[in-house]
Amino acid sequence: MRNYYDAVVIGSGMAGLTCAIYLRKSGLNVLVMTKEAKLNETNTYYAQGGIIASKDDDSAALLRNDLLRAGSGYNNLEAVDFFVKEGPPLVFEFLIDEVGIQFSKSEEGKIDYTEEAAHSKRRIVHYEDHTGDKIEDSLIAYAEKSGVEFLTEYTAIDLITNNHHSRDPQEVYREREVMGVYALNNQTGNTETFFSGHVILATGGTGNLYYHTTNPVAATGDGISMAHRAGADIINAEFVQFHPTCLFHRDIKRFLVSESLRGEGGRLKDHQGREFMKDYSEMGDLAPRDVVSRAVYDMICKTGKEYMLLDIAGFYKGNTPLEKRFSKIYSTCLRGGIDITKEPIPITPAAHYFCGGIKTDMAGRSSLKNLWAVGEVTCTGLHGANRLASASLLEGLLWGKSSAEAIAKSRQDIKSKRYDNIPDWQEPQNAEEFDPLLIEQDMRAIQYTMWNYAGIIRTERGLARAEADLDYFAHRIMKFYKSAKITRQIIELRNAVVSSQLIVAAALRNTTPVGCHYIRK
């Protein structure tokens, strides 16, 4: 089946939805595609802390300094300046005034700003600790009302490029450009062709390449891998940010314990009740994430324990009752037998955010014609070597809008004869069906390799081991992929091994410890 759209957005999180909404405002025919059954099953949905927003006693200069300090000065200054000027007001202009999101307010009826690590001001607006799901569900409703078309349970397989896919030999001599995407209907097993003047990757990050992660299972580096295979530039792949406080629990997995708990007074302790963060940073519990993650990881290694503790019960300084201010964390922990109003929370670091990605400019343009990218899948350079807390949602919002405005100025003729020379997807003859347990086993091998050798603390020897192991996995997986009946799980496995190889290769190239790339000599 062949489909035609002005723009296809792959991914339904904050960045993708914002881009789609603004594209519809410009009159484009827009499709948002997600491999999940639920539109809101995204990294955005699970964000708790909040989003940076304008504040009277704040300034662009202060925010700029905080971004550069958290990013170890590795940031793209053009992206930082664009972000601090254009980003914070957009929360009020778009999310509050247009979409109608009501963020938490103080007893006086004013916006309740909270604080997170490495910020010099309380500049983060939130909706209790449900900020992500509040924004995500509100944007979905607004996008549907705007006329955006959605397809769920469609897994993108490959980007269509003229050089690689066209039957017209003249296309080999032309500039490489993206002309659409092949996608699998997860329910039927059929593949479909989606032609588009513009493809926007908004597929999120790489958390599920690691054994411990705060990300949902869908975060398998899909967009990074697809863009790389098509020839797009990928940069800063060594910078994988680990969140220092993921809930450690036998039955509850992938649950983030927001940094805003420490912003509201929470303290990290060992099993004897000793606060240890002053041993690692003058900023204590509010040090940047990379510092805190390494500290917690170091304490776990030194003590032989599986986790450390986060105590909010004895230190909370907010006016709203603790169980209401952090209702999601409170209810989730209580379900696991932990009452955060009375006892500390067991925590461990976990892969959280990918600071590298597809290289884009201030409008989300990649190095390939007609390929755009927004959100965590990109590397605008805003975050440098380590992301400042609560900057990612605003980055997705700002670049989602910016890319849509640029795309609207460069419409393509999606019914030109050039598209007739692109064949539909060809599955291998006599394609075999494989046991899902084999695929799961290979994915788990990748996750252990990345956690052990390309994780929070790295060594050149460990990275070399990871490179060798991943090369072996990749050879087997690619051979397997070429003969298999295609499924979502097989597509994700291929994407995972490619993205893992990119991270390890970048980490081996960069022998200088910086930000969240900590390589021990």
GIURGI-V979170 format. One line per field, one symbol per residue. psi: psi as a letter, one per 40 degrees, with the letter a starting at -180 (. if undefined). A space follows every 50 residues. Layout:
psi->???
//
This chain:
psi->hhihidhhhhhfaddddddddddddeeihhhhhieidhdegidddehdca hhiiideiidddddddddddefeeihddddddddddcddddddddddddf hhiiiideeihhhiiiieheigehiigbffdddddddddddddddeehii hifhhhdiihiddddiehedddeihhiheaihihhdddeiiihhiidhhh hfeaaedeeidhieiieegffddddddddeeihhifeeghhhheghhhid ehifhhhidedddeeiihiaeeehhedeedidebefiidddddddddddd ddeeieiaihhddeeheidhideddfdddddddddeehheediihhiiii hdhheaahhiaeeehaehhehiiiadeigeedebehhhiedddddddddd ddddddddefiigeeiedddehiihhiiifhihihddddddddddddddd ddefbdhiiddddddddddddddddddddddeeihhiddddddddddddd dddddddddgehhhbeghhh.
//
